[in-house]
Amino acid sequence: MNLPRPRGVALLVALTATLALLCCGGAVSALLMGEFDDPAEENLSLLSANCGAGGPIDPEDELPDIGPYNAEQVKNAAIIISVGKQLKLPPRAWVIAVATAMQESNLRNLGHLGKRNDHDSLGLFQQRPSSGWGSPAQVTDPVYAATKFYGKLRKVKNWDNLALTRAAQRVQISAYPGAYAKHEPLATQIVNMLADGAANAVGNSLAMTCPEIGEVSASGWTSPLAASGKGLKRSQKMVVGSGFRTASRPRHQGVDLIIGTGNPVRSVASGVVSRIKCDETFSGRKDCDVAGYPGKGGCGWMLEIRHPGKIMTRYCHLVRRPSVQVGEKVVAGQVVATSGNSGNSSGPHLHFEVHLNNDRSSASAVDPVQFMAQRGSPLGASQ
């Protein structure tokens, strides 16, 4: 198989240095060792926003270590990405494949491990010759192994709309079906670093573009509201109103997305619904089902969703109690609520927050505009 020539190696070295600093603080290794709910996990920013314009780096180029991975492991990730491009699969498939290999082999091309071996599992994806994946020599060839993985992934119905862990599990049939999710943030970064920001893109390997508002990027993130003409009533266009911790509102822990009542609110990434609450702080009975007003207090109908990487998102001022249930799994772009004007609100809008480490307090809140832009999912224009 002919693999693409190197591009952006200097950028990769610079980004690697940045990630190495994060790694030394324990964030990357925590992502590798923990489960979805590991309290040691931390969010890591994506490090490129070029949407794949430069193409993947050649695996045969001299590659540096990236975080906990040495050059040989990085080469294996680069091979997985390059095979995906050669097969004309979109970058979302590359993220899924890299995350799967991180879980199965720690990006090492493993031979037989003796008593520690899981049956006759071999190679980057721990594929079993006895289950028809190929001969031992074939499944320990990284190009062959990646090609077989992608071939199985293609046969999974709606694989590109599934949560990463569900798509990977339907290929691998692992005894630990939830284990892949924890690798998604770092796998996304690796794809961005080795393929010039491809995890921020939409489309396929032949026509990648930066996403419009409402499109799910290869990183698995999307805006909480659809773009004009894609589900909004009266052709409304989403704009960002009151910003994050502004001079006039220093305690404003999110952003206000100006949108009329009755529009679909979507989960920005795959995750699990963790909280639904009528949040009003005025004295007397709570009545989130009626329109709010300034000074009423609270978020009104509020929804919280936990995502891989211990990221929590919060959606406020919803028009009614969300139809989803606590503990329900959702995917990126799934409609989970309806915009409204409940609680402490001067008009219809969606208040949207992003918190790190699954911490609900203000101390963990980060600027949603910057956070979503880093994931190739812009929230919209400022008012």
C-alpha positions in Angstrom: 0.0 0.0 0.0 1.3 3.4 -0.9 1.3 5.8 2.0 1.3 9.6 1.8 4.5 11.6 2.1 5.2 13.6 5.3 3.6 16.9 5.8 3.6 19.2 8.9 6.5 17.4 10.7 7.7 20.7 12.3 4.2 21.4 13.6 4.0 17.9 15.0 7.2 18.4 16.9 6.0 21.7 18.4 2.6 20.1 19.4 4.3 17.1 20.8 6.3 19.4 23.1 3.0 20.9 24.3 1.4 17.5 24.9 4.6 16.3 26.7 4.1 19.1 29.3 0.6 18.0 29.9 1.7 14.4 30.1 4.3 15.1 32.8 1.5 16.4 35.0 -0.2 13.1 34.8 -3.2 14.0 32.6 -2.4 11.8 29.7 -1.4 8.7 31.7 -4.6 9.1 33.7 -6.6 8.9 30.5 -4.9 5.7 29.6 -5.2 4.0 33.0 -8.6 5.2 34.2 -12.2 4.2 33.3 -14.9 6.6 32.2 -15.4 7.7 35.8 -11.8 7.8 36.9 -11.4 11.0 39.1 -7.8 11.4 37.9 -8.9 12.0 34.3 -8.5 15.6 33.0 -9.6 17.3 29.9 -6.9 17.9 27.3 -7.3 20.6 24.6 -7.1 19.7 21.0 -4.0 21.1 19.5 -4.8 21.8 15.9 -7.6 23.4 14.0 -6.6 23.0 10.4 -9.3 20.5 9.6 -7.0 18.0 7.8 -5.8 20.3 5.0 -2.2 19.1 5.2 -3.0 15.4 5.2 -1.6 12.6 7.4 2.1 12.4 8.1 4.0 9.6 6.5 4.5 6.7 9.0 8.0 6.1 7.5 9.1 9.6 8.5 11.1 10.0 11.7 8.4 10.6 14.3 8.9 11.8 17.9 7.4 10.5 21.1 4.0 11.8 21.9 3.0 11.9 25.6 3.2 8.3 26.9 3.9 6.8 23.5 7.3 6.2 22.0 8.2 6.7 18.3 7.3 3.1 17.5 3.8 3.4 19.0 3.3 6.8 17.2 4.3 5.1 14.0 1.6 2.5 14.5 -1.0 5.3 15.0 0.3 7.0 11.9 -0.2 3.7 9.9 -3.7 3.3 11.2 -4.6 6.8 10.1 -2.9 6.4 6.7 -4.7 3.2 6.0 -8.0 4.9 6.8 -7.2 7.7 4.3 -6.2 5.2 1.6 -9.5 3.4 2.2 -11.3 6.8 1.7 -12.8 6.6 5.2 -13.7 9.8 7.0 -11.5 10.9 9.9 -14.1 9.8 12.4 -13.1 6.3 11.5 -9.5 7.1 12.2 -10.3 8.3 15.7 -12.3 5.2 16.4 -9.5 2.9 15.1 -6.7 4.7 17.0 -8.7 4.6 20.3 -9.4 0.9 19.8 -5.8 0.1 19.3 -4.9 2.2 22.4 -7.2 0.0 24.4 -6.3 -3.3 22.9 -2.6 -3.1 22.6 -1.4 0.3 23.9 -0.5 0.9 20.2 2.0 -1.9 20.3 2.2 -4.6 17.7 1.9 -7.5 20.2 3.0 -11.0 19.4 2.0 -14.0 21.5 2.2 -13.2 25.2 2.3 -16.7 26.6 0.1 -17.2 29.6 -0.8 -13.5 29.6 -2.3 -13.9 26.1 -6.0 -13.5 25.6 -6.7 -16.7 23.7 -4.8 -16.3 20.4 -5.1 -12.5 20.1 -2.3 -10.8 18.3 -1.3 -7.4 16.9 -2.5 -3.8 17.3 -6.1 -4.8 17.5 -5.7 -8.1 19.3 -7.3 -9.9 16.4 -7.7 -13.7 16.7 -6.6 -16.0 13.9 -9.0 -18.7 15.2 -11.9 -16.2 14.7 -11.2 -15.6 11.1 -9.2 -12.4 11.3 -6.3 -13.8 9.3 -3.1 -15.8 9.9 -0.7 -14.8 12.7 1.6 -13.2 10.2 -1.2 -11.2 8.7 -2.8 -9.8 11.9 0.7 -8.8 13.2 1.1 -6.7 10.0 -0.2 -3.2 11.1 -1.4 -2.3 7.6 -3.3 -5.6 7.3 -4.7 -5.3 10.8 -5.9 -1.8 10.3 -7.4 -2.7 7.0 -9.4 -5.6 8.6 -10.6 -3.4 11.4 -11.9 -0.7 9.0 -13.5 -3.4 6.9 -15.5 -4.6 9.9 -16.3 -1.1 11.0 -17.8 -0.3 7.5 -20.3 -3.1 8.0 -21.6 -1.7 11.3 -24.9 0.0 10.6 -24.7 3.7 11.2 -21.2 3.4 12.7 -20.4 7.0 12.1 -23.4 8.1 14.2 -22.7 5.8 17.1 -20.7 6.6 20.3 -17.1 5.6 19.8 -17.2 2.9 22.4 -20.3 1.3 20.8 -18.8 1.4 17.3 -15.6 -0.1 18.5 -17.3 -2.8 20.5 -19.4 -3.9 17.6 -16.2 -4.6 15.7 -14.1 -6.0 18.6 -16.8 -7.9 20.7 -14.7 -7.2 23.8 -15.3 -8.5 27.3 -15.0 -4.8 28.4 -17.4 -3.0 26.1 -17.2 0.4 27.9 -13.4 0.5 28.0 -12.9 2.4 24.7 -14.5 5.6 25.7 -11.7 6.8 28.0 -9.3 6.8 25.1 -11.4 9.1 22.8 -9.9 12.5 24.0 -6.3 11.4 23.5 -7.0 9.5 20.3 -8.6 12.7 18.9 -5.5 14.6 19.8 -3.3 12.1 18.1 -5.3 12.2 14.9 -5.1 16.0 15.0 -1.4 15.9 15.5 -0.6 13.3 12.9 -3.1 14.5 10.3 -3.1 18.3 10.5 -6.3 18.7 12.6 -8.4 16.1 10.7 -10.3 15.2 13.9 -11.8 18.7 13.7 -13.2 18.1 10.2 -16.3 16.7 8.6 -16.6 14.8 5.3 -14.4 12.1 3.9 -10.6 11.8 3.3 -11.1 13.2 -0.2 -13.1 16.2 0.8 -12.6 17.2 4.4 -13.8 20.6 5.5 -14.2 22.5 8.8 -17.8 21.9 10.1 -20.6 24.3 9.8 -22.7 24.9 12.9 -24.8 21.9 13.6 -22.5 19.3 11.9 -20.7 16.6 14.0 -17.0 16.9 13.6 -14.7 13.8 13.5 -13.8 14.5 17.1 -17.4 13.5 17.9 -18.5 17.1 19.0 -21.2 19.3 17.6 -23.0 22.5 18.6 -26.0 22.3 21.0 -28.2 24.0 18.4 -28.6 23.3 14.7 -27.6 25.8 12.1 -30.1 28.0 10.3 -32.3 25.9 8.0 -31.4 22.7 9.9 -34.1 22.4 12.5 -34.6 26.0 13.8 -38.0 27.5 13.7 -38.6 30.6 11.6 -35.1 30.2 10.0 -33.4 31.6 13.1 -29.7 31.9 13.1 -27.8 31.1 16.3 -25.7 33.8 17.9 -23.7 34.0 21.1 -25.2 36.7 23.4 -23.9 37.2 27.0 -20.4 35.7 27.2 -18.4 33.7 29.7 -17.4 35.7 32.9 -17.6 39.1 31.2 -16.8 42.4 33.1 -20.5 43.0 33.5 -21.3 39.4 34.5 -18.2 38.0 36.2 -20.1 35.1 37.7 -21.7 34.0 34.4 -20.3 30.5 34.1 -21.4 29.8 30.5 -22.7 31.5 27.4 -26.2 32.5 26.3 -27.1 31.2 22.8 -29.9 33.4 21.5 -32.6 31.2 20.2 -36.4 31.2 20.3 -38.6 28.9 22.4 -39.4 25.5 21.0 -36.1 24.7 19.1 -34.3 21.3 19.5 -31.4 21.3 21.9 -28.8 18.6 21.2 -26.2 16.8 23.1 -22.8 18.2 22.1 -21.1 14.8 22.3 -21.8 11.2 23.3 -22.3 10.7 27.0 -24.7 9.8 29.8 -27.4 12.0 31.2 -26.4 12.7 34.8 -28.9 15.3 36.1 -32.3 16.8 35.3 -33.6 19.4 37.7 -36.0 22.3 38.0 -33.5 24.8 39.3 -35.2 27.9 40.7 -34.1 29.8 43.8 -37.0 32.2 44.5 -39.1 31.6 47.6 -42.3 29.6 47.0 -43.2 26.7 44.8 -41.1 25.9 41.8 -42.8 26.4 38.4 -40.3 25.8 35.7 -43.1 25.0 33.2 -44.0 28.7 33.0 -41.9 31.5 31.5 -39.3 33.0 33.7 -38.2 36.6 34.3 -35.1 38.5 35.5 -34.6 38.0 39.2 -36.6 34.8 39.4 -33.4 32.9 40.1 -32.0 29.7 38.9 -31.4 27.8 35.7 -35.1 26.8 35.2 -35.3 23.4 33.6 -31.7 22.2 33.6 -30.0 19.2 32.0 -26.5 17.9 32.6 -24.6 15.3 30.5 -21.3 13.6 31.3 -18.9 12.9 28.4 -15.7 10.9 28.1 -12.7 12.7 29.5 -14.7 13.7 32.6 -16.3 16.6 30.8 -19.8 17.7 31.9 -22.1 20.0 29.8 -25.1 21.9 31.2 -28.1 23.2 29.4 -30.4 25.7 31.1 -33.7 27.6 30.6 -35.4 24.7 28.8 -39.1 25.1 28.1 -40.1 21.8 29.7 -38.6 18.8 31.5 -36.3 17.0 29.1 -37.7 13.8 27.7 -34.4 11.8 28.4 -33.8 10.1 31.7 -31.0 10.2 34.2 -28.6 7.3 33.3 -29.7 7.3 29.6 -26.9 7.1 27.0 -27.0 9.7 24.3 -24.9 10.4 21.1 -23.6 13.6 19.6 -26.3 15.5 17.9 -29.2 13.7 19.6 -32.1 15.9 20.5 -32.3 15.9 24.3 -34.4 19.0 25.2 -36.2 22.0 23.9 -35.2 25.6 24.2 -37.2 28.0 26.3 -37.3 30.8 28.9 -37.6 29.1 32.3 -35.9 30.3 35.4 -33.9 33.6 35.8 -34.2 34.7 32.2 -34.9 37.9 30.3 -35.9 36.2 27.1 -35.8 32.9 25.2 -32.2 31.5 24.9 -30.1 28.5 25.8 -27.6 28.9 28.6 -24.7 26.5 27.9 -21.9 25.5 30.2 -18.8 23.2 30.0 -17.2 21.9 33.2 -14.0 19.8 33.6 -13.5 16.8 35.9 -17.3 16.3 36.2 -17.3 19.1 38.7 -20.6 21.0 38.9 -19.0 24.0 40.7 -18.1 27.3 39.2 -14.4 26.5 39.8 -14.4 23.9 37.0 -16.2 26.0 34.4 -14.4 26.9 31.2 -15.3 29.2 28.3 -17.6 27.2 26.0 -16.8 29.3 22.9 -13.1 28.4 23.1 -13.7 24.9 24.2 -16.1 24.1 21.3 -13.9 25.9 18.8 -11.0 23.7 19.8 -13.2 20.7 18.9 -14.1 21.9 15.5 -17.7 22.8 16.6 -18.1 26.6 16.7 -21.1 27.9 18.7 -21.9 30.8 16.3 -21.3 34.4 15.8 -21.1 37.0 18.6 -24.1 39.3 18.9 
